[in-house]
Amino acid sequence: MELFDAVLLFFISLIANLFSAFAGGGAGLIQLPALIFLGLSFSIALATHKIASVFLGIGATIRNLKEGRLNRQFAIFILATGLPGVFIGANLILNINDRTAEIALGILTIGLGIYSYLKPGLGQNSQEMNRDTRGYVLGGGILFVIGVLNGSLTSGTGLFVTIWLVRWFGLDYKTAVSYTLILVGLFWNGTGAITLGILGEIAWAWLPSLILGSLIGGYLGAHLAIKKGNRWIKIVYEIITVSVGGKLIIG
């Protein structure tokens, strides 16, 4: 890889993962389409992005563990319900046509932007909700579905987890983001990376720049999320989701 390309990839990864760690999801909204636009096929870009995104989880975990927000039993619940879906989704995506996957990714991405726009006050206050058997069964079922999306389409699924933890279980936004960055960023993406690495092809020469950007961006974004919140990044998120989604659909 040429030096210019390596530096460009680093900055793309840094910006994408800083944004993702700050907002509670969305690295794939920038990083995955960028890899496709730079010449990788969807399946190779997805596998390469998945491996790099694990380092977003590592960077964010280093910062978030200092806060001590996570409940161990609830974290295990999220892993147990989501990881099987990630494995299934990672197996499914390799059998889907590249163009079909790009269109689906674009539609999903635009949907995230619209949903974000319609929910301006999401996650400002914390209250326990749906912590009975029915609540956990239904909540876990949705986390499984999001896991399938995470293993396949990957775009913004961390944000889906963040929103679901807020809307269904009543977490405040900062706490939900902490769960998402650690459990989705590290464990869900790690499972997807291993599965896609075994079954698919990886652009190894692209990884050093992506990993470095993911690690630094994950730490810095998590720090901003803890210190500043998400109001100003929300507008940028909505613009990026609609723009990138539209570009993927148009081709």
Rosetta blueprint (number, residue, H / E / L):
1 M L
2 E L
3 L H
4 F H
5 D H
6 A H
7 V H
8 L H
9 L H
10 F H
11 F H
12 I H
13 S H
14 L H
15 I H
16 A H
17 N H
18 L H
19 F H
20 S H
21 A H
22 F H
23 A H
24 G L
25 G L
26 G L
27 A H
28 G H
29 L H
30 I H
31 Q H
32 L H
33 P H
34 A H
35 L H
36 I H
37 F H
38 L L
39 G L
40 L L
41 S L
42 F H
43 S H
44 I H
45 A H
46 L H
47 A H
48 T H
49 H H
50 K H
51 I H
52 A H
53 S H
54 V H
55 F H
56 L H
57 G H
58 I H
59 G H
60 A H
61 T H
62 I H
63 R H
64 N H
65 L L
66 K L
67 E L
68 G L
69 R L
70 L L
71 N L
72 R H
73 Q H
74 F H
75 A H
76 I H
77 F H
78 I H
79 L H
80 A H
81 T H
82 G H
83 L H
84 P H
85 G H
86 V H
87 F H
88 I H
89 G H
90 A H
91 N H
92 L H
93 I H
94 L L
95 N L
96 I L
97 N L
98 D H
99 R H
100 T H
101 A H
102 E H
103 I H
104 A H
105 L H
106 G H
107 I H
108 L H
109 T H
110 I H
111 G H
112 L H
113 G H
114 I H
115 Y H
116 S H
117 Y H
118 L H
119 K L
120 P L
121 G L
122 L L
123 G L
124 Q L
125 N L
126 S L
127 Q L
128 E L
129 M L
130 N L
131 R L
132 D L
133 T H
134 R H
135 G H
136 Y H
137 V H
138 L H
139 G H
140 G H
141 G H
142 I H
143 L H
144 F H
145 V H
146 I H
147 G H
148 V H
149 L H
150 N H
151 G H
152 S H
153 L L
154 T L
155 S L
156 G L
157 T H
158 G H
159 L H
160 F H
161 V H
162 T H
163 I H
164 W H
165 L H
166 V H
167 R H
168 W H
169 F H
170 G L
171 L L
172 D L
173 Y H
174 K H
175 T H
176 A H
177 V H
178 S H
179 Y H
180 T H
181 L H
182 I H
183 L H
184 V H
185 G H
186 L H
187 F H
188 W H
189 N H
190 G H
191 T H
192 G H
193 A H
194 I H
195 T H
196 L H
197 G H
198 I H
199 L H
200 G L
201 E L
202 I L
203 A L
204 W H
205 A H
206 W H
207 L H
208 P H
209 S H
210 L H
211 I H
212 L H
213 G H
214 S H
215 L H
216 I H
217 G H
218 G H
219 Y H
220 L H
221 G H
222 A H
223 H H
224 L H
225 A H
226 I H
227 K H
228 K H
229 G L
230 N L
231 R H
232 W H
233 I H
234 K H
235 I H
236 V H
237 Y H
238 E H
239 I H
240 I H
241 T H
242 V H
243 S H
244 V H
245 G H
246 G H
247 K H
248 L H
249 I H
250 I H
251 G L
